[in-house]
Amino acid sequence: MFLVTKIVHVSNSQVVAVKNAIKYSCYHECCDCFLPKAVDEFFSKQEGQKLDMKALQQEKAALKKLENVKKDHEKRVGGLQKAQVESSC
């Protein structure tokens, strides 16, 4: 952004109005630069959180399946041990 100045004789109210216009212009130019970046960052973080939650849910599901397999294995081993004891008697 380039600022070109010109010296002219104006009243104080006109100077204030010009300063406010410049501040407004600079503010909106900064917002135009900042807002898309902020929106991108927000949605990137949101997408990252969704992926983290999905990974966590998959991990919990895998642990639950593993626990069920362990229980089933113990149940089968117990049944085989019981059958072995009964057949040896």
N, CA, C and O atoms as a DFTB+ gen file, in Angstrom:
356 C
 N C O
     1  1       0.862      -1.167       0.000
     2  2       0.000       0.000       0.000
     3  2       0.905       1.226       0.000
     4  3       1.816       1.332       0.821
     5  1       0.658       2.130      -0.903
     6  2       1.401       3.377      -0.992
     7  2       0.511       4.512      -0.544
     8  3      -0.685       4.532      -0.833
     9  1       1.097       5.450       0.157
    10  2       0.354       6.598       0.645
    11  2       0.933       7.845      -0.017
    12  3       2.105       8.174       0.163
    13  1       0.105       8.516      -0.770
    14  2       0.524       9.743      -1.451
    15  2      -0.095      10.906      -0.695
    16  3      -1.302      10.928      -0.452
    17  1       0.721      11.855      -0.332
    18  2       0.203      13.014       0.409
    19  2       0.319      14.263      -0.440
    20  3       1.204      14.398      -1.285
    21  1      -0.587      15.150      -0.189
    22  2      -0.596      16.437      -0.894
    23  2      -0.908      17.496       0.156
    24  3      -1.874      17.359       0.907
    25  1      -0.133      18.503       0.213
    26  2      -0.337      19.557       1.203
    27  2      -1.355      20.548       0.649
    28  3      -1.162      21.165      -0.398
    29  1      -2.438      20.669       1.394
    30  2      -3.479      21.638       1.035
    31  2      -3.968      22.298       2.313
    32  3      -3.767      21.777       3.410
    33  1      -4.602      23.431       2.163
    34  2      -5.160      24.121       3.320
    35  2      -6.590      23.633       3.516
    36  3      -7.463      23.835       2.672
    37  1      -6.798      22.980       4.664
    38  2      -8.131      22.463       4.975
    39  2      -8.454      22.769       6.426
    40  3      -7.571      23.113       7.212
    41  1      -9.705      22.644       6.766
    42  2     -10.104      22.880       8.161
    43  2      -9.809      21.633       8.989
    44  3      -9.545      20.559       8.449
    45  1      -9.858      21.798      10.320
    46  2      -9.595      20.680      11.225
    47  2     -10.602      19.549      11.047
    48  3     -10.238      18.376      11.127
    49  1     -11.859      19.891      10.807
    50  2     -12.866      18.842      10.638
    51  2     -12.595      18.014       9.381
    52  3     -12.856      16.812       9.358
    53  1     -12.078      18.651       8.349
    54  2     -11.748      17.916       7.132
    55  2     -10.548      16.994       7.369
    56  3     -10.500      15.881       6.844
    57  1      -9.582      17.464       8.163
    58  2      -8.411      16.645       8.486
    59  2      -8.848      15.412       9.260
    60  3      -8.387      14.305       8.978
    61  1      -9.729      15.593      10.228
    62  2     -10.232      14.469      11.018
    63  2     -10.964      13.486      10.120
    64  3     -10.790      12.275      10.256
    65  1     -11.784      13.994       9.202
    66  2     -12.532      13.130       8.299
    67  2     -11.581      12.328       7.407
    68  3     -11.816      11.143       7.168
    69  1     -10.536      12.944       6.924
    70  2      -9.558      12.238       6.082
    71  2      -8.819      11.186       6.899
    72  3      -8.621      10.064       6.432
    73  1      -8.410      11.539       8.118
    74  2      -7.722      10.568       8.973
    75  2      -8.616       9.365       9.258
    76  3      -8.160       8.222       9.217
    77  1      -9.882       9.624       9.543
    78  2     -10.806       8.522       9.798
    79  2     -10.985       7.654       8.556
    80  3     -11.058       6.429       8.656
    81  1     -11.055       8.284       7.397
    82  2     -11.194       7.533       6.153
    83  2      -9.968       6.660       5.908
    84  3     -10.089       5.522       5.454
    85  1      -8.789       7.198       6.212
    86  2      -7.556       6.414       6.039
    87  2      -7.537       5.249       7.013
    88  3      -7.194       4.130       6.631
    89  1      -7.903       5.497       8.280
    90  2      -7.956       4.412       9.276
    91  2      -8.936       3.338       8.834
    92  3      -8.633       2.147       8.921
    93  1     -10.102       3.745       8.363
    94  2     -11.132       2.809       7.913
    95  2     -10.611       1.977       6.749
    96  3     -10.800       0.761       6.703
    97  1      -9.956       2.645       5.814
    98  2      -9.414       1.961       4.650
    99  2      -8.342       0.954       5.060
   100  3      -8.342      -0.180       4.581
   101  1      -7.441       1.357       5.933
   102  2      -6.385       0.457       6.397
   103  2      -6.961      -0.711       7.177
   104  3      -6.510      -1.847       7.032
   105  1      -7.948      -0.434       7.996
   106  2      -8.585      -1.494       8.786
   107  2      -9.186      -2.542       7.869
   108  3      -8.986      -3.738       8.082
   109  1      -9.917      -2.115       6.856
   110  2     -10.563      -3.065       5.966
   111  2      -9.565      -3.808       5.086
   112  3      -9.777      -4.972       4.749
   113  1      -8.481      -3.137       4.716
   114  2      -7.451      -3.836       3.959
   115  2      -6.799      -4.904       4.818
   116  3      -6.514      -6.001       4.338
   117  1      -6.562      -4.593       6.083
   118  2      -5.985      -5.589       6.988
   119  2      -6.960      -6.736       7.210
   120  3      -6.562      -7.900       7.234
   121  1      -8.227      -6.407       7.371
   122  2      -9.237      -7.448       7.564
   123  2      -9.331      -8.331       6.330
   124  3      -9.492      -9.547       6.441
   125  1      -9.229      -7.721       5.158
   126  2      -9.284      -8.503       3.927
   127  2      -8.136      -9.497       3.865
   128  3      -8.279     -10.592       3.321
   129  1      -6.984      -9.104       4.432
   130  2      -5.833     -10.018       4.455
   131  2      -5.968     -11.023       5.590
   132  3      -5.649     -12.200       5.419
   133  1      -6.428     -10.578       6.720
   134  2      -6.455     -11.403       7.919
   135  2      -7.620     -12.387       7.933
   136  3      -7.447     -13.540       8.330
   137  1      -8.793     -11.954       7.510
   138  2      -9.996     -12.776       7.625
   139  2      -9.894     -14.099       6.886
   140  3     -10.208     -15.131       7.478
   141  1      -9.477     -14.131       5.636
   142  2      -9.378     -15.437       4.967
   143  2      -8.396     -16.376       5.658
   144  3      -8.631     -17.582       5.736
   145  1      -7.289     -15.815       6.161
   146  2      -6.322     -16.651       6.874
   147  2      -6.935     -17.212       8.149
   148  3      -6.732     -18.380       8.481
   149  1      -7.679     -16.382       8.857
   150  2      -8.318     -16.822      10.102
   151  2      -9.370     -17.897       9.821
   152  3      -9.476     -18.884      10.549
   153  1     -10.130     -17.691       8.771
   154  2     -11.156     -18.678       8.403
   155  2     -10.496     -19.990       8.004
   156  3     -10.945     -21.060       8.414
   157  1      -9.433     -19.917       7.208
   158  2      -8.705     -21.119       6.813
   159  2      -8.156     -21.856       8.023
   160  3      -8.249     -23.079       8.120
   161  1      -7.581     -21.092       8.943
   162  2      -7.014     -21.703      10.150
   163  2      -8.106     -22.360      10.991
   164  3      -7.918     -23.460      11.510
   165  1      -9.246     -21.684      11.124
   166  2     -10.356     -22.232      11.899
   167  2     -10.821     -23.561      11.323
   168  3     -10.951     -24.548      12.047
   169  1     -11.074     -23.582      10.006
   170  2     -11.579     -24.808       9.401
   171  2     -10.516     -25.903       9.345
   172  3     -10.848     -27.087       9.398
   173  1      -9.251     -25.524       9.239
   174  2      -8.181     -26.512       9.281
   175  2      -8.125     -27.178      10.650
   176  3      -7.999     -28.397      10.760
   177  1      -8.220     -26.360      11.684
   178  2      -8.218     -26.914      13.041
   179  2      -9.445     -27.782      13.277
   180  3      -9.352     -28.842      13.896
   181  1     -10.593     -27.332      12.783
   182  2     -11.823     -28.101      12.943
   183  2     -11.696     -29.450      12.226
   184  3     -12.095     -30.481      12.768
   185  1     -11.149     -29.441      11.028
   186  2     -10.956     -30.682      10.275
   187  2      -9.964     -31.584      10.999
   188  3     -10.152     -32.800      11.051
   189  1      -8.914     -30.995      11.554
   190  2      -7.947     -31.762      12.331
   191  2      -8.574     -32.416      13.546
   192  3      -8.269     -33.563      13.872
   193  1      -9.459     -31.678      14.220
   194  2     -10.148     -32.238      15.380
   195  2     -11.068     -33.382      14.977
   196  3     -11.173     -34.380      15.691
   197  1     -11.736     -33.238      13.831
   198  2     -12.596     -34.322      13.340
   199  2     -11.771     -35.576      13.056
   200  3     -12.175     -36.687      13.399
   201  1     -10.613     -35.386      12.427
   202  2      -9.750     -36.521      12.125
   203  2      -9.226     -37.166      13.406
   204  3      -9.144     -38.391      13.497
   205  1      -8.871     -36.346      14.394
   206  2      -8.411     -36.873      15.678
   207  2      -9.511     -37.681      16.362
   208  3      -9.257     -38.756      16.906
   209  1     -10.741     -37.151      16.328
   210  2     -11.865     -37.867      16.943
   211  2     -12.131     -39.187      16.215
   212  3     -12.407     -40.203      16.854
   213  1     -12.049     -39.177      14.905
   214  2     -12.271     -40.396      14.123
   215  2     -11.201     -41.435      14.458
   216  3     -11.510     -42.614      14.627
   217  1      -9.954     -40.999      14.552
   218  2      -8.858     -41.906      14.905
   219  2      -9.056     -42.467      16.308
   220  3      -8.808     -43.649      16.545
   221  1      -9.496     -41.633      17.232
   222  2      -9.747     -42.080      18.604
   223  2     -10.864     -43.114      18.646
   224  3     -10.759     -44.121      19.347
   225  1     -11.939     -42.862      17.892
   226  2     -13.052     -43.818      17.843
   227  2     -12.602     -45.140      17.232
   228  3     -13.000     -46.205      17.703
   229  1     -11.777     -45.083      16.188
   230  2     -11.270     -46.306      15.577
   231  2     -10.383     -47.072      16.544
   232  3     -10.425     -48.301      16.597
   233  1      -9.578     -46.337      17.312
   234  2      -8.715     -46.980      18.294
   235  2      -9.543     -47.652      19.383
   236  3      -9.240     -48.772      19.795
   237  1     -10.591     -46.970      19.851
   238  2     -11.468     -47.563      20.868
   239  2     -12.152     -48.814      20.331
   240  3     -12.262     -49.818      21.035
   241  1     -12.614     -48.753      19.079
   242  2     -13.265     -49.912      18.466
   243  2     -12.291     -51.084      18.355
   244  3     -12.663     -52.229      18.610
   245  1     -11.050     -50.798      17.977
   246  2     -10.039     -51.848      17.859
   247  2      -9.735     -52.466      19.219
   248  3      -9.597     -53.684      19.330
   249  1      -9.632     -51.635      20.253
   250  2      -9.379     -52.145      21.607
   251  2     -10.548     -52.999      22.105
   252  3     -10.350     -54.012      22.777
   253  1     -11.751     -52.579      21.770
   254  2     -12.938     -53.354      22.160
   255  2     -12.939     -54.708      21.463
   256  3     -13.237     -55.727      22.087
   257  1     -12.609     -54.728      20.173
   258  2     -12.539     -55.995      19.440
   259  2     -11.460     -56.896      20.031
   260  3     -11.668     -58.099      20.185
   261  1     -10.315     -56.319      20.359
   262  2      -9.225     -57.083      20.955
   263  2      -9.652     -57.688      22.288
   264  3      -9.359     -58.848      22.575
   265  1     -10.343     -56.896      23.097
   266  2     -10.826     -57.395      24.393
   267  2     -11.825     -58.545      24.192
   268  3     -11.792     -59.538      24.918
   269  1     -12.708     -58.398      23.204
   270  2     -13.671     -59.467      22.909
   271  2     -12.971     -60.737      22.439
   272  3     -13.383     -61.840      22.800
   273  1     -11.921     -60.595      21.641
   274  2     -11.152     -61.759      21.176
   275  2     -10.467     -62.428      22.358
   276  3     -10.449     -63.656      22.449
   277  1      -9.899     -61.630      23.272
   278  2      -9.250     -62.191      24.466
   279  2     -10.249     -62.980      25.307
   280  3      -9.953     -64.087      25.757
   281  1     -11.432     -62.405      25.515
   282  2     -12.468     -63.088      26.303
   283  2     -12.890     -64.384      25.628
   284  3     -13.053     -65.412      26.285
   285  1     -13.065     -64.329      24.321
   286  2     -13.458     -65.523      23.576
   287  2     -12.368     -66.589      23.654
   288  3     -12.661     -67.775      23.809
   289  1     -11.115     -66.161      23.546
   290  2      -9.995     -67.091      23.638
   291  2      -9.953     -67.756      25.017
   292  3      -9.779     -68.970      25.121
   293  1     -10.115     -66.951      26.075
   294  2     -10.116     -67.499      27.433
   295  2     -11.264     -68.487      27.612
   296  3     -11.107     -69.531      28.245
   297  1     -12.413     -68.145      27.050
   298  2     -13.582     -69.022      27.152
   299  2     -13.315     -70.348      26.437
   300  3     -13.664     -71.410      26.953
   301  1     -12.709     -70.292      25.272
   302  2     -12.401     -71.515      24.523
   303  2     -11.353     -72.355      25.250
   304  3     -11.491     -73.575      25.335
   305  1     -10.304     -71.711      25.776
   306  2      -9.262     -72.429      26.517
   307  2      -9.878     -73.103      27.740
   308  3      -9.581     -74.257      28.050
   309  1     -10.759     -72.344      28.439
   310  2     -11.432     -72.930      29.609
   311  2     -12.286     -74.124      29.220
   312  3     -12.297     -75.136      29.921
   313  1     -12.996     -74.014      28.114
   314  2     -13.812     -75.142      27.644
   315  2     -12.968     -76.337      27.267
   316  3     -13.345     -77.470      27.565
   317  1     -11.830     -76.119      26.617
   318  2     -10.929     -77.217      26.248
   319  2     -10.310     -77.874      27.478
   320  3     -10.171     -79.096      27.538
   321  1      -9.932     -77.033      28.477
   322  2      -9.367     -77.590      29.714
   323  2     -10.405     -78.442      30.443
   324  3     -10.086     -79.505      30.974
   325  1     -11.641     -77.966      30.461
   326  2     -12.722     -78.717      31.105
   327  2     -12.972     -80.018      30.377
   328  3     -13.156     -81.061      31.005
   329  1     -12.980     -79.966      29.065
   330  2     -13.181     -81.192      28.271
   331  2     -12.036     -82.172      28.472
   332  3     -12.261     -83.382      28.495
   333  1     -10.805     -81.671      28.620
   334  2      -9.639     -82.521      28.829
   335  2      -9.727     -83.202      30.194
   336  3      -9.421     -84.388      30.316
   337  1     -10.145     -82.458      31.219
   338  2     -10.288     -83.014      32.566
   339  2     -11.357     -84.102      32.574
   340  3     -11.170     -85.155      33.183
   341  1     -12.483     -83.847      31.897
   342  2     -13.588     -84.812      31.857
   343  2     -13.206     -86.064      31.091
   344  3     -13.620     -87.165      31.452
   345  1     -12.418     -85.904      30.032
   346  2     -12.051     -87.071      29.229
   347  2     -10.979     -87.923      29.915
   348  3     -10.857     -89.116      29.640
   349  1     -10.211     -87.305      30.804
   350  2      -9.159     -88.055      31.512
   351  2      -9.706     -88.790      32.714
   352  3      -9.023     -89.666      33.245
   353  1     -10.882     -88.479      33.159
   354  2     -11.462     -89.153      34.336
   355  2     -12.057     -90.469      34.020
   356  3     -12.577     -91.141      34.910
